[in-house]
Amino acid sequence: MLIYHPAYDAYHCVFRALLITDSVRVLEVAKLRILDFFLCFPAELRRIRLPKEHSHARNMAQGLRNQYHGPVSMKQTFRDMEHIQLAAFRTLAASRLVDTAELSSGLVRRTSTAMPQDVAQRLAEAMANNEQVVSYLTKKLAEVPLLGIDGLKHRTGLMEHRYDIA
């Protein structure tokens, strides 16, 4: 039996990455992967250790549910998504929507390449339909540093943080 899930769809990942980088123009590949994970599984925000000033997000997350089934294991699902996410980011670079040189050095930087009108319209619709979650991810969670103690890797538990140089 085949079961579809957007977490494992490279084209859906491209779309989610565009949705995130539309607001956050430059960010680390690892941070984009984490934000993408929570865009795909917004209800999982309640399972992470958020900064105290993000208490409203915990309340928001209590009312959220994942559109498709949630992950059995956040860490395993995050690891399973890695190759799809990296392929999606390379696709964005090949389309000149992301700077290729910066991607190879670990940063995702949106270029000024114009978005096709139909894609821009679908992004606007997706933003309107998920405004609360996308806004939190791109305006608040994206501001949390990635590395070190209390960094995004540490707070989410999705990536190893002990050897970070912060």
C-alpha positions as CSV (number, residue, x, y, z in Angstrom):
1,M,0.0,0.0,0.0
2,L,1.3,3.4,-0.9
3,I,0.9,6.3,1.5
4,Y,1.6,9.9,0.6
5,H,3.2,12.2,3.0
6,P,4.5,15.7,2.1
7,A,7.5,15.3,4.4
8,Y,8.9,12.8,1.8
9,D,7.9,14.7,-1.3
10,A,10.8,16.7,-2.8
11,Y,8.6,19.1,-4.7
12,H,6.5,19.8,-1.6
13,C,9.8,20.4,0.2
14,V,10.8,22.9,-2.5
15,F,7.5,24.7,-1.9
16,R,8.0,24.7,1.9
17,A,11.6,26.0,1.5
18,L,10.3,28.8,-0.7
19,L,7.7,29.7,1.8
20,I,10.3,30.0,4.6
21,T,12.9,31.8,2.5
22,D,10.4,34.3,1.3
23,S,10.6,35.8,4.8
24,V,14.0,34.7,6.0
25,R,16.3,35.5,3.0
26,V,19.5,34.0,4.5
27,L,19.8,31.1,7.0
28,E,21.9,28.0,7.6
29,V,21.0,24.8,5.8
30,A,20.5,23.1,9.2
31,K,18.2,25.8,10.4
32,L,16.1,25.6,7.2
33,R,15.9,21.9,7.7
34,I,14.6,22.3,11.2
35,L,12.1,25.0,10.2
36,D,10.9,22.9,7.3
37,F,10.4,19.9,9.7
38,F,8.1,22.1,11.9
39,L,6.3,23.5,8.9
40,C,5.5,19.9,7.9
41,F,4.7,18.8,11.5
42,P,3.5,22.0,13.3
43,A,1.9,20.1,16.2
44,E,5.4,18.8,17.2
45,L,6.3,22.4,18.4
46,R,4.7,21.4,21.7
47,R,7.3,18.7,22.2
48,I,10.4,21.0,22.1
49,R,11.9,23.3,24.7
50,L,11.0,26.8,23.5
51,P,12.5,30.0,25.0
52,K,10.4,31.6,27.8
53,E,9.5,34.5,25.6
54,H,7.9,32.1,23.1
55,S,5.2,30.9,25.6
56,H,2.5,32.0,23.1
57,A,3.9,29.4,20.7
58,R,3.4,26.6,23.1
59,N,-0.2,27.7,23.5
60,M,-0.6,27.9,19.8
61,A,1.0,24.4,19.3
62,Q,-1.5,22.9,21.8
63,G,-4.3,23.8,19.4
64,L,-2.5,22.5,16.3
65,R,-2.6,19.2,14.6
66,N,-0.5,17.7,11.8
67,Q,-2.4,17.7,8.5
68,Y,-1.1,14.2,7.9
69,H,-0.1,11.7,10.5
70,G,2.6,12.9,12.9
71,P,6.0,11.3,13.2
72,V,6.4,8.2,15.4
73,S,9.9,9.5,16.3
74,M,10.8,13.1,15.6
75,K,14.5,12.3,15.3
76,Q,14.1,9.4,12.9
77,T,11.6,11.3,10.7
78,F,14.0,14.3,10.7
79,R,16.9,12.0,9.6
80,D,14.7,10.4,7.0
81,M,13.8,13.8,5.5
82,E,17.4,14.9,5.2
83,H,18.2,13.6,1.6
84,I,14.9,14.9,0.3
85,Q,15.5,18.3,1.9
86,L,19.0,18.6,0.5
87,A,17.8,17.6,-3.0
88,A,15.1,20.2,-2.7
89,F,17.7,22.9,-1.8
90,R,19.9,21.9,-4.7
91,T,16.9,22.1,-7.0
92,L,16.3,25.7,-5.8
93,A,20.0,26.4,-6.5
94,A,19.7,24.9,-10.0
95,S,16.7,27.2,-10.6
96,R,18.8,30.1,-9.4
97,L,16.3,30.9,-6.6
98,V,19.1,30.1,-4.1
99,D,22.7,31.1,-4.4
100,T,24.7,28.0,-5.4
101,A,28.1,29.1,-4.0
102,E,26.5,29.9,-0.6
103,L,24.6,26.6,-0.5
104,S,27.8,24.7,-0.9
105,S,29.2,26.5,2.1
106,G,26.2,25.7,4.3
107,L,24.0,28.8,3.8
108,V,20.7,29.2,2.0
109,R,20.5,32.7,0.4
110,R,17.5,33.6,-1.7
111,T,18.5,35.4,-4.8
112,S,16.6,38.2,-6.5
113,T,15.4,35.9,-9.3
114,A,11.8,36.6,-10.0
115,M,9.3,33.9,-8.9
116,P,6.9,32.7,-11.6
117,Q,3.5,34.4,-11.0
118,D,1.6,31.1,-10.4
119,V,4.1,30.0,-7.8
120,A,4.1,33.4,-6.1
121,Q,0.3,33.2,-6.0
122,R,0.3,29.7,-4.5
123,L,2.9,30.8,-1.9
124,A,0.6,33.7,-0.9
125,E,-2.3,31.3,-0.6
126,A,-0.3,28.9,1.6
127,M,0.9,31.8,3.7
128,A,-2.7,32.9,4.2
129,N,-3.9,29.4,5.1
130,N,-1.0,28.8,7.6
131,E,-0.2,32.3,8.6
132,Q,0.0,31.7,12.4
133,V,2.5,28.8,12.0
134,V,4.6,30.3,9.2
135,S,4.8,33.6,10.9
136,Y,6.0,32.1,14.1
137,L,8.6,29.9,12.4
138,T,10.0,32.7,10.2
139,K,9.8,35.6,12.6
140,K,10.4,34.1,16.0
141,L,11.9,30.5,15.8
142,A,14.2,31.5,13.0
143,E,15.7,34.2,15.3
144,V,16.9,31.5,17.8
145,P,20.6,30.8,17.2
146,L,21.3,27.4,15.7
147,L,24.4,26.4,17.6
148,G,25.3,25.8,21.2
149,I,23.5,25.4,24.5
150,D,20.0,26.6,24.1
151,G,20.5,26.9,20.3
152,L,17.8,25.5,18.0
153,K,19.7,22.2,17.6
154,H,19.8,21.7,21.4
155,R,16.2,22.9,22.0
156,T,14.6,20.7,19.4
157,G,16.8,17.7,20.0
158,L,16.8,17.0,16.2
159,M,20.5,17.4,15.7
160,E,23.7,16.9,17.8
161,H,24.7,20.1,19.5
162,R,27.5,19.0,21.9
163,Y,30.3,19.7,19.5
164,D,29.1,23.0,18.2
165,I,31.5,25.9,18.2
166,A,29.1,28.7,19.3
